[in-house]
Amino acid sequence: MNIFVCIKQVPGTSKVEVDPVTGVLKRDGIDTKMNPYDLYALETALKIREDKGGEIKVISMGPPQAKEVIKEAYTMGADAGYLYQIESLQEQTF
């Protein structure tokens, strides 16, 4: 069984700045973490794998530094990770 978990890197603080001209989140110099709900989903996937077997694959979309949440997922026990970087969406802050 393949278990796919979508994860997202988010600011680790409520003190974020937005560029007043572009309206884009300023990512430089801010602490980041895995979205807490995504962390819960990953923990749930790990429990399912423990009971039923299979592989856990995490998927994220974001800038190059978003690979840090993929690495975090590996340390927790994910088997594979994929980071999608879509140039036309690089300035989006979903």
mmCIF file as gemmi writes it, N, C-alpha and C atoms, coordinates in Angstrom:
data_model
loop_
_atom_site.group_PDB
_atom_site.id
_atom_site.type_symbol
_atom_site.label_atom_id
_atom_site.label_alt_id
_atom_site.label_comp_id
_atom_site.label_asym_id
_atom_site.label_entity_id
_atom_site.label_seq_id
_atom_site.pdbx_PDB_ins_code
_atom_site.Cartn_x
_atom_site.Cartn_y
_atom_site.Cartn_z
_atom_site.occupancy
_atom_site.B_iso_or_equiv
_atom_site.pdbx_formal_charge
_atom_site.auth_seq_id
_atom_site.auth_asym_id
_atom_site.pdbx_PDB_model_num
ATOM 1 N N . MET Axp A 1 ? 0.845 -1.17 0 1 0 ? 1 A 1
ATOM 2 C CA . MET Axp A 1 ? 0 0 0 1 0 ? 1 A 1
ATOM 3 C C . MET Axp A 1 ? 0.895 1.239 0 1 0 ? 1 A 1
ATOM 4 N N . ASN Axp A 2 ? 0.584 2.19 -0.861 1 0 ? 2 A 1
ATOM 5 C CA . ASN Axp A 2 ? 1.26 3.482 -0.874 1 0 ? 2 A 1
ATOM 6 C C . ASN Axp A 2 ? 0.396 4.484 -0.128 1 0 ? 2 A 1
ATOM 7 N N . ILE Axp A 3 ? 1.009 5.187 0.812 1 0 ? 3 A 1
ATOM 8 C CA . ILE Axp A 3 ? 0.315 6.229 1.562 1 0 ? 3 A 1
ATOM 9 C C . ILE Axp A 3 ? 0.975 7.55 1.2 1 0 ? 3 A 1
ATOM 10 N N . PHE Axp A 4 ? 0.218 8.434 0.577 1 0 ? 4 A 1
ATOM 11 C CA . PHE Axp A 4 ? 0.735 9.745 0.194 1 0 ? 4 A 1
ATOM 12 C C . PHE Axp A 4 ? 0.263 10.785 1.2 1 0 ? 4 A 1
ATOM 13 N N . VAL Axp A 5 ? 1.192 11.621 1.655 1 0 ? 5 A 1
ATOM 14 C CA . VAL Axp A 5 ? 0.865 12.685 2.598 1 0 ? 5 A 1
ATOM 15 C C . VAL Axp A 5 ? 1.361 13.999 2.009 1 0 ? 5 A 1
ATOM 16 N N . CYS Axp A 6 ? 0.465 14.953 1.874 1 0 ? 6 A 1
ATOM 17 C CA . CYS Axp A 6 ? 0.84 16.291 1.404 1 0 ? 6 A 1
ATOM 18 C C . CYS Axp A 6 ? 1.301 17.103 2.605 1 0 ? 6 A 1
ATOM 19 N N . ILE Axp A 7 ? 2.483 17.696 2.489 1 0 ? 7 A 1
ATOM 20 C CA . ILE Axp A 7 ? 3.017 18.517 3.574 1 0 ? 7 A 1
ATOM 21 C C . ILE Axp A 7 ? 3.409 19.878 3.021 1 0 ? 7 A 1
ATOM 22 N N . LYS Axp A 8 ? 3.422 20.874 3.899 1 0 ? 8 A 1
ATOM 23 C CA . LYS Axp A 8 ? 3.734 22.239 3.482 1 0 ? 8 A 1
ATOM 24 C C . LYS Axp A 8 ? 4.619 22.89 4.527 1 0 ? 8 A 1
ATOM 25 N N . GLN Axp A 9 ? 5.585 23.651 4.061 1 0 ? 9 A 1
ATOM 26 C CA . GLN Axp A 9 ? 6.433 24.435 4.948 1 0 ? 9 A 1
ATOM 27 C C . GLN Axp A 9 ? 5.729 25.758 5.215 1 0 ? 9 A 1
ATOM 28 N N . VAL Axp A 10 ? 5.633 26.127 6.494 1 0 ? 10 A 1
ATOM 29 C CA . VAL Axp A 10 ? 4.96 27.369 6.877 1 0 ? 10 A 1
ATOM 30 C C . VAL Axp A 10 ? 5.869 28.17 7.806 1 0 ? 10 A 1
ATOM 31 N N . PRO Axp A 11 ? 5.606 29.468 7.955 1 0 ? 11 A 1
ATOM 32 C CA . PRO Axp A 11 ? 6.394 30.257 8.906 1 0 ? 11 A 1
ATOM 33 C C . PRO Axp A 11 ? 6.243 29.698 10.317 1 0 ? 11 A 1
ATOM 34 N N . GLY Axp A 12 ? 7.344 29.663 11.05 1 0 ? 12 A 1
ATOM 35 C CA . GLY Axp A 12 ? 7.335 29.162 12.419 1 0 ? 12 A 1
ATOM 36 C C . GLY Axp A 12 ? 7.023 30.238 13.43 1 0 ? 12 A 1
ATOM 37 N N . THR Axp A 13 ? 6.567 31.351 12.964 1 0 ? 13 A 1
ATOM 38 C CA . THR Axp A 13 ? 6.275 32.481 13.829 1 0 ? 13 A 1
ATOM 39 C C . THR Axp A 13 ? 5.088 33.254 13.282 1 0 ? 13 A 1
ATOM 40 N N . SER Axp A 14 ? 4.47 34.028 14.128 1 0 ? 14 A 1
ATOM 41 C CA . SER Axp A 14 ? 3.369 34.877 13.653 1 0 ? 14 A 1
ATOM 42 C C . SER Axp A 14 ? 3.894 36.226 13.168 1 0 ? 14 A 1
ATOM 43 N N . LYS Axp A 15 ? 5.192 36.444 13.323 1 0 ? 15 A 1
ATOM 44 C CA . LYS Axp A 15 ? 5.806 37.707 12.906 1 0 ? 15 A 1
ATOM 45 C C . LYS Axp A 15 ? 6.345 37.573 11.486 1 0 ? 15 A 1
ATOM 46 N N . VAL Axp A 16 ? 5.467 37.675 10.519 1 0 ? 16 A 1
ATOM 47 C CA . VAL Axp A 16 ? 5.875 37.591 9.118 1 0 ? 16 A 1
ATOM 48 C C . VAL Axp A 16 ? 5.676 38.944 8.462 1 0 ? 16 A 1
ATOM 49 N N . GLU Axp A 17 ? 6.455 39.175 7.429 1 0 ? 17 A 1
ATOM 50 C CA . GLU Axp A 17 ? 6.344 40.426 6.684 1 0 ? 17 A 1
ATOM 51 C C . GLU Axp A 17 ? 5.96 40.129 5.248 1 0 ? 17 A 1
ATOM 52 N N . VAL Axp A 18 ? 5.191 41.036 4.696 1 0 ? 18 A 1
ATOM 53 C CA . VAL Axp A 18 ? 4.772 40.933 3.305 1 0 ? 18 A 1
ATOM 54 C C . VAL Axp A 18 ? 5.35 42.121 2.557 1 0 ? 18 A 1
ATOM 55 N N . ASP Axp A 19 ? 5.929 41.854 1.391 1 0 ? 19 A 1
ATOM 56 C CA . ASP Axp A 19 ? 6.468 42.922 0.554 1 0 ? 19 A 1
ATOM 57 C C . ASP Axp A 19 ? 5.309 43.822 0.141 1 0 ? 19 A 1
ATOM 58 N N . PRO Axp A 20 ? 5.376 45.124 0.47 1 0 ? 20 A 1
ATOM 59 C CA . PRO Axp A 20 ? 4.256 46.016 0.165 1 0 ? 20 A 1
ATOM 60 C C . PRO Axp A 20 ? 4.023 46.227 -1.331 1 0 ? 20 A 1
ATOM 61 N N . VAL Axp A 21 ? 5.047 46.023 -2.134 1 0 ? 21 A 1
ATOM 62 C CA . VAL Axp A 21 ? 4.913 46.231 -3.578 1 0 ? 21 A 1
ATOM 63 C C . VAL Axp A 21 ? 4.324 44.996 -4.258 1 0 ? 21 A 1
ATOM 64 N N . THR Axp A 22 ? 4.89 43.831 -3.948 1 0 ? 22 A 1
ATOM 65 C CA . THR Axp A 22 ? 4.464 42.606 -4.63 1 0 ? 22 A 1
ATOM 66 C C . THR Axp A 22 ? 3.37 41.845 -3.888 1 0 ? 22 A 1
ATOM 67 N N . GLY Axp A 23 ? 3.233 42.101 -2.588 1 0 ? 23 A 1
ATOM 68 C CA . GLY Axp A 23 ? 2.255 41.366 -1.796 1 0 ? 23 A 1
ATOM 69 C C . GLY Axp A 23 ? 2.687 39.95 -1.468 1 0 ? 23 A 1
ATOM 70 N N . VAL Axp A 24 ? 3.98 39.666 -1.64 1 0 ? 24 A 1
ATOM 71 C CA . VAL Axp A 24 ? 4.524 38.321 -1.433 1 0 ? 24 A 1
ATOM 72 C C . VAL Axp A 24 ? 5.168 38.237 -0.05 1 0 ? 24 A 1
ATOM 73 N N . LEU Axp A 25 ? 4.991 37.096 0.59 1 0 ? 25 A 1
ATOM 74 C CA . LEU Axp A 25 ? 5.6 36.837 1.882 1 0 ? 25 A 1
ATOM 75 C C . LEU Axp A 25 ? 7.117 36.932 1.771 1 0 ? 25 A 1
ATOM 76 N N . LYS Axp A 26 ? 7.749 37.664 2.688 1 0 ? 26 A 1
ATOM 77 C CA . LYS Axp A 26 ? 9.213 37.742 2.729 1 0 ? 26 A 1
ATOM 78 C C . LYS Axp A 26 ? 9.715 36.511 3.472 1 0 ? 26 A 1
ATOM 79 N N . ARG Axp A 27 ? 10.361 35.599 2.741 1 0 ? 27 A 1
ATOM 80 C CA . ARG Axp A 27 ? 10.794 34.321 3.307 1 0 ? 27 A 1
ATOM 81 C C . ARG Axp A 27 ? 12.189 34.372 3.92 1 0 ? 27 A 1
ATOM 82 N N . ASP Axp A 28 ? 12.987 35.356 3.538 1 0 ? 28 A 1
ATOM 83 C CA . ASP Axp A 28 ? 14.365 35.417 4.017 1 0 ? 28 A 1
ATOM 84 C C . ASP Axp A 28 ? 14.406 35.708 5.515 1 0 ? 28 A 1
ATOM 85 N N . GLY Axp A 29 ? 15.162 34.878 6.219 1 0 ? 29 A 1
ATOM 86 C CA . GLY Axp A 29 ? 15.407 35.118 7.63 1 0 ? 29 A 1
ATOM 87 C C . GLY Axp A 29 ? 14.282 34.738 8.576 1 0 ? 29 A 1
ATOM 88 N N . ILE Axp A 30 ? 13.237 34.068 8.083 1 0 ? 30 A 1
ATOM 89 C CA . ILE Axp A 30 ? 12.18 33.658 9.009 1 0 ? 30 A 1
ATOM 90 C C . ILE Axp A 30 ? 12.314 32.171 9.321 1 0 ? 30 A 1
ATOM 91 N N . ASP Axp A 31 ? 11.956 31.826 10.531 1 0 ? 31 A 1
ATOM 92 C CA . ASP Axp A 31 ? 11.975 30.432 10.959 1 0 ? 31 A 1
ATOM 93 C C . ASP Axp A 31 ? 10.798 29.713 10.313 1 0 ? 31 A 1
ATOM 94 N N . THR Axp A 32 ? 11.01 28.485 9.878 1 0 ? 32 A 1
ATOM 95 C CA . THR Axp A 32 ? 9.932 27.729 9.24 1 0 ? 32 A 1
ATOM 96 C C . THR Axp A 32 ? 9.764 26.376 9.914 1 0 ? 32 A 1
ATOM 97 N N . LYS Axp A 33 ? 8.605 25.767 9.662 1 0 ? 33 A 1
ATOM 98 C CA . LYS Axp A 33 ? 8.314 24.45 10.216 1 0 ? 33 A 1
ATOM 99 C C . LYS Axp A 33 ? 7.291 23.769 9.324 1 0 ? 33 A 1
ATOM 100 N N . MET Axp A 34 ? 7.037 22.492 9.598 1 0 ? 34 A 1
ATOM 101 C CA . MET Axp A 34 ? 5.988 21.782 8.886 1 0 ? 34 A 1
ATOM 102 C C . MET Axp A 34 ? 4.637 22.242 9.444 1 0 ? 34 A 1
ATOM 103 N N . ASN Axp A 35 ? 3.679 22.435 8.562 1 0 ? 35 A 1
ATOM 104 C CA . ASN Axp A 35 ? 2.332 22.781 8.979 1 0 ? 35 A 1
ATOM 105 C C . ASN Axp A 35 ? 1.877 21.769 10.036 1 0 ? 35 A 1
ATOM 106 N N . PRO Axp A 36 ? 1.386 22.23 11.189 1 0 ? 36 A 1
ATOM 107 C CA . PRO Axp A 36 ? 1.002 21.301 12.259 1 0 ? 36 A 1
ATOM 108 C C . PRO Axp A 36 ? -0.033 20.252 11.843 1 0 ? 36 A 1
ATOM 109 N N . TYR Axp A 37 ? -0.985 20.611 10.996 1 0 ? 37 A 1
ATOM 110 C CA . TYR Axp A 37 ? -1.979 19.638 10.542 1 0 ? 37 A 1
ATOM 111 C C . TYR Axp A 37 ? -1.343 18.587 9.632 1 0 ? 37 A 1
ATOM 112 N N . ASP Axp A 38 ? -0.354 19.002 8.851 1 0 ? 38 A 1
ATOM 113 C CA . ASP Axp A 38 ? 0.361 18.061 7.993 1 0 ? 38 A 1
ATOM 114 C C . ASP Axp A 38 ? 1.21 17.11 8.838 1 0 ? 38 A 1
ATOM 115 N N . LEU Axp A 39 ? 1.777 17.638 9.906 1 0 ? 39 A 1
ATOM 116 C CA . LEU Axp A 39 ? 2.543 16.807 10.836 1 0 ? 39 A 1
ATOM 117 C C . LEU Axp A 39 ? 1.634 15.73 11.437 1 0 ? 39 A 1
ATOM 118 N N . TYR Axp A 40 ? 0.434 16.109 11.802 1 0 ? 40 A 1
ATOM 119 C CA . TYR Axp A 40 ? -0.535 15.143 12.334 1 0 ? 40 A 1
ATOM 120 C C . TYR Axp A 40 ? -0.871 14.082 11.285 1 0 ? 40 A 1
ATOM 121 N N . ALA Axp A 41 ? -1.05 14.511 10.037 1 0 ? 41 A 1
ATOM 122 C CA . ALA Axp A 41 ? -1.347 13.563 8.952 1 0 ? 41 A 1
ATOM 123 C C . ALA Axp A 41 ? -0.194 12.579 8.766 1 0 ? 41 A 1
ATOM 124 N N . LEU Axp A 42 ? 1.035 13.072 8.845 1 0 ? 42 A 1
ATOM 125 C CA . LEU Axp A 42 ? 2.199 12.198 8.704 1 0 ? 42 A 1
ATOM 126 C C . LEU Axp A 42 ? 2.265 11.2 9.862 1 0 ? 42 A 1
ATOM 127 N N . GLU Axp A 43 ? 2.016 11.67 11.073 1 0 ? 43 A 1
ATOM 128 C CA . GLU Axp A 43 ? 2.015 10.771 12.228 1 0 ? 43 A 1
ATOM 129 C C . GLU Axp A 43 ? 0.941 9.689 12.074 1 0 ? 43 A 1
ATOM 130 N N . THR Axp A 44 ? -0.214 10.068 11.55 1 0 ? 44 A 1
ATOM 131 C CA . THR Axp A 44 ? -1.287 9.103 11.315 1 0 ? 44 A 1
ATOM 132 C C . THR Axp A 44 ? -0.868 8.079 10.265 1 0 ? 44 A 1
ATOM 133 N N . ALA Axp A 45 ? -0.218 8.55 9.204 1 0 ? 45 A 1
ATOM 134 C CA . ALA Axp A 45 ? 0.271 7.643 8.159 1 0 ? 45 A 1
ATOM 135 C C . ALA Axp A 45 ? 1.286 6.655 8.731 1 0 ? 45 A 1
ATOM 136 N N . LEU Axp A 46 ? 2.141 7.117 9.621 1 0 ? 46 A 1
ATOM 137 C CA . LEU Axp A 46 ? 3.125 6.232 10.243 1 0 ? 46 A 1
ATOM 138 C C . LEU Axp A 46 ? 2.432 5.133 11.057 1 0 ? 46 A 1
ATOM 139 N N . LYS Axp A 47 ? 1.361 5.488 11.744 1 0 ? 47 A 1
ATOM 140 C CA . LYS Axp A 47 ? 0.609 4.492 12.518 1 0 ? 47 A 1
ATOM 141 C C . LYS Axp A 47 ? -0.068 3.485 11.593 1 0 ? 47 A 1
ATOM 142 N N . ILE Axp A 48 ? -0.623 3.966 10.494 1 0 ? 48 A 1
ATOM 143 C CA . ILE Axp A 48 ? -1.264 3.066 9.528 1 0 ? 48 A 1
ATOM 144 C C . ILE Axp A 48 ? -0.237 2.095 8.958 1 0 ? 48 A 1
ATOM 145 N N . ARG Axp A 49 ? 0.938 2.621 8.594 1 0 ? 49 A 1
ATOM 146 C CA . ARG Axp A 49 ? 1.981 1.751 8.048 1 0 ? 49 A 1
ATOM 147 C C . ARG Axp A 49 ? 2.409 0.701 9.065 1 0 ? 49 A 1
ATOM 148 N N . GLU Axp A 50 ? 2.489 1.101 10.322 1 0 ? 50 A 1
ATOM 149 C CA . GLU Axp A 50 ? 2.868 0.158 11.375 1 0 ? 50 A 1
ATOM 150 C C . GLU Axp A 50 ? 1.861 -0.994 11.468 1 0 ? 50 A 1
ATOM 151 N N . ASP Axp A 51 ? 0.582 -0.675 11.304 1 0 ? 51 A 1
ATOM 152 C CA . ASP Axp A 51 ? -0.472 -1.699 11.4 1 0 ? 51 A 1
ATOM 153 C C . ASP Axp A 51 ? -0.654 -2.499 10.116 1 0 ? 51 A 1
ATOM 154 N N . LYS Axp A 52 ? -0.591 -1.829 8.973 1 0 ? 52 A 1
ATOM 155 C CA . LYS Axp A 52 ? -0.965 -2.455 7.699 1 0 ? 52 A 1
ATOM 156 C C . LYS Axp A 52 ? 0.189 -2.653 6.724 1 0 ? 52 A 1
ATOM 157 N N . GLY Axp A 53 ? 1.35 -2.032 7.001 1 0 ? 53 A 1
ATOM 158 C CA . GLY Axp A 53 ? 2.465 -2.11 6.07 1 0 ? 53 A 1
ATOM 159 C C . GLY Axp A 53 ? 2.356 -1.05 4.99 1 0 ? 53 A 1
ATOM 160 N N . GLY Axp A 54 ? 3.271 -1.086 4.052 1 0 ? 54 A 1
ATOM 161 C CA . GLY Axp A 54 ? 3.252 -0.152 2.935 1 0 ? 54 A 1
ATOM 162 C C . GLY Axp A 54 ? 4.383 0.854 2.986 1 0 ? 54 A 1
ATOM 163 N N . GLU Axp A 55 ? 4.297 1.835 2.106 1 0 ? 55 A 1
ATOM 164 C CA . GLU Axp A 55 ? 5.3 2.896 2.017 1 0 ? 55 A 1
ATOM 165 C C . GLU Axp A 55 ? 4.633 4.249 2.164 1 0 ? 55 A 1
ATOM 166 N N . ILE Axp A 56 ? 5.332 5.156 2.854 1 0 ? 56 A 1
ATOM 167 C CA . ILE Axp A 56 ? 4.843 6.521 3.019 1 0 ? 56 A 1
ATOM 168 C C . ILE Axp A 56 ? 5.64 7.424 2.101 1 0 ? 56 A 1
ATOM 169 N N . LYS Axp A 57 ? 4.918 8.174 1.283 1 0 ? 57 A 1
ATOM 170 C CA . LYS Axp A 57 ? 5.534 9.118 0.357 1 0 ? 57 A 1
ATOM 171 C C . LYS Axp A 57 ? 4.962 10.5 0.65 1 0 ? 57 A 1
ATOM 172 N N . VAL Axp A 58 ? 5.855 11.463 0.882 1 0 ? 58 A 1
ATOM 173 C CA . VAL Axp A 58 ? 5.402 12.825 1.154 1 0 ? 58 A 1
ATOM 174 C C . VAL Axp A 58 ? 5.597 13.686 -0.081 1 0 ? 58 A 1
ATOM 175 N N . ILE Axp A 59 ? 4.69 14.627 -0.252 1 0 ? 59 A 1
ATOM 176 C CA . ILE Axp A 59 ? 4.707 15.522 -1.402 1 0 ? 59 A 1
ATOM 177 C C . ILE Axp A 59 ? 4.583 16.944 -0.881 1 0 ? 59 A 1
ATOM 178 N N . SER Axp A 60 ? 5.405 17.842 -1.418 1 0 ? 60 A 1
ATOM 179 C CA . SER Axp A 60 ? 5.296 19.249 -1.064 1 0 ? 60 A 1
ATOM 180 C C . SER Axp A 60 ? 5.537 20.097 -2.302 1 0 ? 60 A 1
ATOM 181 N N . MET Axp A 61 ? 5.087 21.323 -2.229 1 0 ? 61 A 1
ATOM 182 C CA . MET Axp A 61 ? 5.322 22.289 -3.295 1 0 ? 61 A 1
ATOM 183 C C . MET Axp A 61 ? 5.84 23.556 -2.634 1 0 ? 61 A 1
ATOM 184 N N . GLY Axp A 62 ? 6.859 24.137 -3.215 1 0 ? 62 A 1
ATOM 185 C CA . GLY Axp A 62 ? 7.377 25.363 -2.635 1 0 ? 62 A 1
ATOM 186 C C . GLY Axp A 62 ? 8.752 25.705 -3.164 1 0 ? 62 A 1
ATOM 187 N N . PRO Axp A 63 ? 9.372 26.706 -2.54 1 0 ? 63 A 1
ATOM 188 C CA . PRO Axp A 63 ? 10.711 27.122 -2.947 1 0 ? 63 A 1
ATOM 189 C C . PRO Axp A 63 ? 11.744 26.077 -2.513 1 0 ? 63 A 1
ATOM 190 N N . PRO Axp A 64 ? 12.985 26.215 -2.97 1 0 ? 64 A 1
ATOM 191 C CA . PRO Axp A 64 ? 14.012 25.218 -2.638 1 0 ? 64 A 1
ATOM 192 C C . PRO Axp A 64 ? 14.143 24.93 -1.14 1 0 ? 64 A 1
ATOM 193 N N . GLN Axp A 65 ? 13.974 25.948 -0.302 1 0 ? 65 A 1
ATOM 194 C CA . GLN Axp A 65 ? 14.132 25.713 1.138 1 0 ? 65 A 1
ATOM 195 C C . GLN Axp A 65 ? 13.023 24.836 1.724 1 0 ? 65 A 1
ATOM 196 N N . ALA Axp A 66 ? 11.965 24.584 0.968 1 0 ? 66 A 1
ATOM 197 C CA . ALA Axp A 66 ? 10.888 23.696 1.434 1 0 ? 66 A 1
ATOM 198 C C . ALA Axp A 66 ? 11.364 22.254 1.542 1 0 ? 66 A 1
ATOM 199 N N . LYS Axp A 67 ? 12.545 21.963 1.003 1 0 ? 67 A 1
ATOM 200 C CA . LYS Axp A 67 ? 13.081 20.601 1.131 1 0 ? 67 A 1
ATOM 201 C C . LYS Axp A 67 ? 13.337 20.25 2.592 1 0 ? 67 A 1
ATOM 202 N N . GLU Axp A 68 ? 13.395 21.255 3.451 1 0 ? 68 A 1
ATOM 203 C CA . GLU Axp A 68 ? 13.62 20.989 4.871 1 0 ? 68 A 1
ATOM 204 C C . GLU Axp A 68 ? 12.476 20.183 5.484 1 0 ? 68 A 1
ATOM 205 N N . VAL Axp A 69 ? 11.231 20.435 5.051 1 0 ? 69 A 1
ATOM 206 C CA . VAL Axp A 69 ? 10.117 19.643 5.591 1 0 ? 69 A 1
ATOM 207 C C . VAL Axp A 69 ? 10.15 18.22 5.036 1 0 ? 69 A 1
ATOM 208 N N . ILE Axp A 70 ? 10.673 18.064 3.832 1 0 ? 70 A 1
ATOM 209 C CA . ILE Axp A 70 ? 10.844 16.714 3.277 1 0 ? 70 A 1
ATOM 210 C C . ILE Axp A 70 ? 11.87 15.956 4.13 1 0 ? 70 A 1
ATOM 211 N N . LYS Axp A 71 ? 12.971 16.619 4.466 1 0 ? 71 A 1
ATOM 212 C CA . LYS Axp A 71 ? 13.996 15.997 5.31 1 0 ? 71 A 1
ATOM 213 C C . LYS Axp A 71 ? 13.423 15.63 6.677 1 0 ? 71 A 1
ATOM 214 N N . GLU Axp A 72 ? 12.601 16.525 7.23 1 0 ? 72 A 1
ATOM 215 C CA . GLU Axp A 72 ? 11.968 16.248 8.526 1 0 ? 72 A 1
ATOM 216 C C . GLU Axp A 72 ? 11.096 14.995 8.432 1 0 ? 72 A 1
ATOM 217 N N . ALA Axp A 73 ? 10.363 14.873 7.333 1 0 ? 73 A 1
ATOM 218 C CA . ALA Axp A 73 ? 9.506 13.699 7.133 1 0 ? 73 A 1
ATOM 219 C C . ALA Axp A 73 ? 10.348 12.424 7.046 1 0 ? 73 A 1
ATOM 220 N N . TYR Axp A 74 ? 11.51 12.509 6.382 1 0 ? 74 A 1
ATOM 221 C CA . TYR Axp A 74 ? 12.415 11.351 6.318 1 0 ? 74 A 1
ATOM 222 C C . TYR Axp A 74 ? 12.862 10.945 7.721 1 0 ? 74 A 1
ATOM 223 N N . THR Axp A 75 ? 13.212 11.928 8.541 1 0 ? 75 A 1
ATOM 224 C CA . THR Axp A 75 ? 13.682 11.595 9.89 1 0 ? 75 A 1
ATOM 225 C C . THR Axp A 75 ? 12.578 10.967 10.73 1 0 ? 75 A 1
ATOM 226 N N . MET Axp A 76 ? 11.341 11.278 10.402 1 0 ? 76 A 1
ATOM 227 C CA . MET Axp A 76 ? 10.207 10.696 11.126 1 0 ? 76 A 1
ATOM 228 C C . MET Axp A 76 ? 9.875 9.293 10.626 1 0 ? 76 A 1
ATOM 229 N N . GLY Axp A 77 ? 10.342 8.942 9.408 1 0 ? 77 A 1
ATOM 230 C CA . GLY Axp A 77 ? 10.112 7.6 8.904 1 0 ? 77 A 1
ATOM 231 C C . GLY Axp A 77 ? 9.513 7.498 7.52 1 0 ? 77 A 1
ATOM 232 N N . ALA Axp A 78 ? 9.329 8.62 6.826 1 0 ? 78 A 1
ATOM 233 C CA . ALA Axp A 78 ? 8.815 8.558 5.448 1 0 ? 78 A 1
ATOM 234 C C . ALA Axp A 78 ? 9.811 7.808 4.572 1 0 ? 78 A 1
ATOM 235 N N . ASP Axp A 79 ? 9.286 7.109 3.573 1 0 ? 79 A 1
ATOM 236 C CA . ASP Axp A 79 ? 10.131 6.317 2.683 1 0 ? 79 A 1
ATOM 237 C C . ASP Axp A 79 ? 10.603 7.086 1.456 1 0 ? 79 A 1
ATOM 238 N N . ALA Axp A 80 ? 9.831 8.077 1.03 1 0 ? 80 A 1
ATOM 239 C CA . ALA Axp A 80 ? 10.189 8.864 -0.151 1 0 ? 80 A 1
ATOM 240 C C . ALA Axp A 80 ? 9.596 10.255 -0.004 1 0 ? 80 A 1
ATOM 241 N N . GLY Axp A 81 ? 10.208 11.199 -0.7 1 0 ? 81 A 1
ATOM 242 C CA . GLY Axp A 81 ? 9.71 12.571 -0.646 1 0 ? 81 A 1
ATOM 243 C C . GLY Axp A 81 ? 9.883 13.26 -1.977 1 0 ? 81 A 1
ATOM 244 N N . TYR Axp A 82 ? 8.92 14.096 -2.313 1 0 ? 82 A 1
ATOM 245 C CA . TYR Axp A 82 ? 8.93 14.804 -3.591 1 0 ? 82 A 1
ATOM 246 C C . TYR Axp A 82 ? 8.639 16.277 -3.351 1 0 ? 82 A 1
ATOM 247 N N . LEU Axp A 83 ? 9.495 17.136 -3.879 1 0 ? 83 A 1
ATOM 248 C CA . LEU Axp A 83 ? 9.293 18.579 -3.792 1 0 ? 83 A 1
ATOM 249 C C . LEU Axp A 83 ? 9.07 19.103 -5.197 1 0 ? 83 A 1
ATOM 250 N N . TYR Axp A 84 ? 7.907 19.676 -5.421 1 0 ? 84 A 1
ATOM 251 C CA . TYR Axp A 84 ? 7.574 20.254 -6.72 1 0 ? 84 A 1
ATOM 252 C C . TYR Axp A 84 ? 7.807 21.751 -6.666 1 0 ? 84 A 1
ATOM 253 N N . GLN Axp A 85 ? 8.535 22.233 -7.652 1 0 ? 85 A 1
ATOM 254 C CA . GLN Axp A 85 ? 8.807 23.659 -7.771 1 0 ? 85 A 1
ATOM 255 C C . GLN Axp A 85 ? 8.245 24.117 -9.105 1 0 ? 85 A 1
ATOM 256 N N . ILE Axp A 86 ? 7.151 24.834 -9.043 1 0 ? 86 A 1
ATOM 257 C CA . ILE Axp A 86 ? 6.481 25.312 -10.245 1 0 ? 86 A 1
ATOM 258 C C . ILE Axp A 86 ? 6.778 26.8 -10.369 1 0 ? 86 A 1
ATOM 259 N N . GLU Axp A 87 ? 7.557 27.134 -11.37 1 0 ? 87 A 1
ATOM 260 C CA . GLU Axp A 87 ? 8.055 28.501 -11.526 1 0 ? 87 A 1
ATOM 261 C C . GLU Axp A 87 ? 6.943 29.545 -11.484 1 0 ? 87 A 1
ATOM 262 N N . SER Axp A 88 ? 5.839 29.273 -12.146 1 0 ? 88 A 1
ATOM 263 C CA . SER Axp A 88 ? 4.767 30.269 -12.204 1 0 ? 88 A 1
ATOM 264 C C . SER Axp A 88 ? 4.079 30.469 -10.856 1 0 ? 88 A 1
ATOM 265 N N . LEU Axp A 89 ? 4.317 29.568 -9.902 1 0 ? 89 A 1
ATOM 266 C CA . LEU Axp A 89 ? 3.685 29.687 -8.586 1 0 ? 89 A 1
ATOM 267 C C . LEU Axp A 89 ? 4.669 30.076 -7.489 1 0 ? 89 A 1
ATOM 268 N N . GLN Axp A 90 ? 5.9 30.378 -7.837 1 0 ? 90 A 1
ATOM 269 C CA . GLN Axp A 90 ? 6.918 30.657 -6.832 1 0 ? 90 A 1
ATOM 270 C C . GLN Axp A 90 ? 6.573 31.838 -5.933 1 0 ? 90 A 1
ATOM 271 N N . GLU Axp A 91 ? 5.837 32.786 -6.431 1 0 ? 91 A 1
ATOM 272 C CA . GLU Axp A 91 ? 5.511 33.965 -5.633 1 0 ? 91 A 1
ATOM 273 C C . GLU Axp A 91 ? 4.204 33.812 -4.864 1 0 ? 91 A 1
ATOM 274 N N . GLN Axp A 92 ? 3.534 32.683 -5.019 1 0 ? 92 A 1
ATOM 275 C CA . GLN Axp A 92 ? 2.267 32.464 -4.319 1 0 ? 92 A 1
ATOM 276 C C . GLN Axp A 92 ? 2.529 32.043 -2.878 1 0 ? 92 A 1
ATOM 277 N N . THR Axp A 93 ? 1.642 32.395 -1.992 1 0 ? 93 A 1
ATOM 278 C CA . THR Axp A 93 ? 1.766 32.028 -0.582 1 0 ? 93 A 1
ATOM 279 C C . THR Axp A 93 ? 0.486 31.348 -0.117 1 0 ? 93 A 1
ATOM 280 N N . PHE Axp A 94 ? 0.161 30.237 -0.73 1 0 ? 94 A 1
ATOM 281 C CA . PHE Axp A 94 ? -1.078 29.514 -0.408 1 0 ? 94 A 1
ATOM 282 C C . PHE Axp A 94 ? -1.109 29.143 1.047 1 0 ? 94 A 1
